[in-house]
Amino acid sequence: MTRDFFNKEHWTVEKATELYGIDKWGAGYFSVGDDGDVVVTPFGADHGPKISLHKIAKEVEERGLAMPVLLRIENILGSQIKLLHETFRKVIKENGYTGEYKGVFPIKVNQQEEVIEAISQFGKSYNHGLEAGSKPELIAAISMMKSRKACLICNGYKDEEFIDLGLHATKMGYQVFFVIEVPGEVDLIIERAKYHKITPHLGLRIKLSTQAEGLWTESGGDASVFGLGMNHIVDVIDRLKDEGMLGCLELLHYHIGSQIPNIRDIRAGAMEACRIYEELVNEGAKMGYLDLGGGLAVDYDGSNTNFHSSRNYSMEEYCCDIVESIITVLSRNNIPHPTIITESGRAIVAYYSILLFNILDVSSFLPPPIPEQLPKSANDLLENLLIAYNMVSPKNIQECLNDALFYRTQARQLFKHGQINIRERALAENLAQHTLLKISQLSKDMEHIPKDIQSINKLVYDVYYGNFSLFQSLPDVWAINQILPVMPIHRLSEAPSRAAIISDITCDCDGKIDSFPDYSHEKNSIMLHDLKDDEEYYVGVFLVGAYQETLGDLHNLFGDTNVVSIHVNEDGSYKFLRELEGDSVADVLSYVEYDIRSLKKRLKHISEDSILKGFITAKERKLILAGFDEGLRGYTYFEKE
Ligand SMILES: *Cc1c(COP(=O)(O)O)cnc(C)c1O
């Protein structure tokens, strides 16, 4: 984007929409309001109320919950479940498919009680079920099941206890499927089912040769550690045949990866699985269910491409390709169409959580102004740096860059050898920095930016310090370079003027957001506004509902953030449903095994000792101990008085 784009006089909220791409990744739930606030439209873009996120943020703070806050807009969860089911229903009808669709939510994507409860509530009328991959997830799932027509899929490695839990739920009338992941599980399931005298519903997790593009490519293909290969499948069939239990085998499951960016892989996986499904029917298994796992991707960067943070298909194309693939393969031999199950996690929950934080401070790249005159005694080097600075023009960018870098290196050498003092060195750095800045600004209008100028463009960003921990709240940004949409949630009717990266408040140089969606061709920085003295500046990180909460960790002992959920009514009124206070300092210390009582005892002892040695008075001790007490009760993030 050219400098002219940011012209203050000609700025509009439409430009803000374009700059931050909110119309591309917002999926109709987020947009910029006329007054410059980001608004959420939880029932979709075309209808229903619009609510300002800035207003919500202020109301949250008025209730005494400090930033950072994880904000959940409950209705979006309902909207996404509805969208998935209604899209499948439409496609099923249009294609004359004779089976139905039933979704399950994989609990690992967001295990929080509130989330699972809301999903079962919103999913009830669609018989949307749950998927569990471990004993705790299974117990949580059973306790939340609201419909006996919904499926409860048990994946993961299962011991006796796991199997018994599932069998108990089967007995209570729930549709529990035991998906056999490893050959060894079969005998144990048969044994426990006989023991409890229950006929179990069984499934097979198969290993497909299809491999999906993206970050989870090894979930599929020969290298996958999951699922049964062809030989194992044959063994399991024979084993079940021996027991007279082929009638229990009803489901075929595969999962070739999360966030599958390319629709081609979804189609290829479905086609391959259907061939195996057909063979299982031919072998005499009951069948009836095809579970295609997760993978339905979220367009985090809004590019609508097969880049790993995006997807090159819509929800409708996803449903269409699955339904068509099944029809293509199974209709050849008149195999009845199965009930389709997907374990879509990310696509259901990503949109509904937003991380909100305030900016604490800015460290400007802008060096102090160049002095009118260089000091008389100044080294020639400084003179040369000044000449390079004054000479910069569109025609000789490269030459001036070379000069600036050359003289700066020389200045550093001279300083090392004691030939210039710290003030001269500072002036040299300052001049070089001004030159780089000028070059960087001029290069914005160039068509092709040379490589080494691109690399200086990375050095000329301001650092905005955000009140959050990347490791606690956005772990995928750190671990797998996930790109998430980030933008200020207000002041969007003003042109932003600073190119910035966002740092968190951990003491870790990895704790920063410096990759952004690149539809604006500025993927290493984000444009932000100047801070005002009398107003907080709020930034939102969007689409963080999937995977981030439980994967987050206690780096630097920053704990869970405050969480607030909002339910929006059709008339635009909304209520704060749940407020979960984040971890206190005492909480996080206890997570790393500090015993708070003995910790306090030690502080008392240390302060008593300090009186004895004459450092403090008894009165000061009282104040100091009260300060410690308050500190232990406080939030782990930056608190304003
Ligand atoms: C992780 C996982 C999912 C969820 O995948 P999404 O891409 O989030 O939809 C579904 N099924 C299985 C077996 C998984 O491991």
The ligand as an ORCA input file, in Angstrom:
! r2SCAN-3c Opt
* xyz 0 1
  C      -7.720    -33.068     16.134
  C      -8.707    -33.984     15.593
  C      -9.897    -33.498     15.041
  C     -10.206    -32.029     14.874
  O      -9.696    -31.506     13.705
  P     -10.117    -30.024     13.215
  O      -9.209    -29.749     12.092
  O      -9.962    -29.115     14.364
  O     -11.524    -30.086     12.760
  C     -10.829    -34.422     14.614
  N     -10.605    -35.748     14.724
  C      -9.463    -36.253     15.234
  C      -9.269    -37.700     15.318
  C      -8.480    -35.391     15.681
  O      -7.342    -35.874     16.167
*
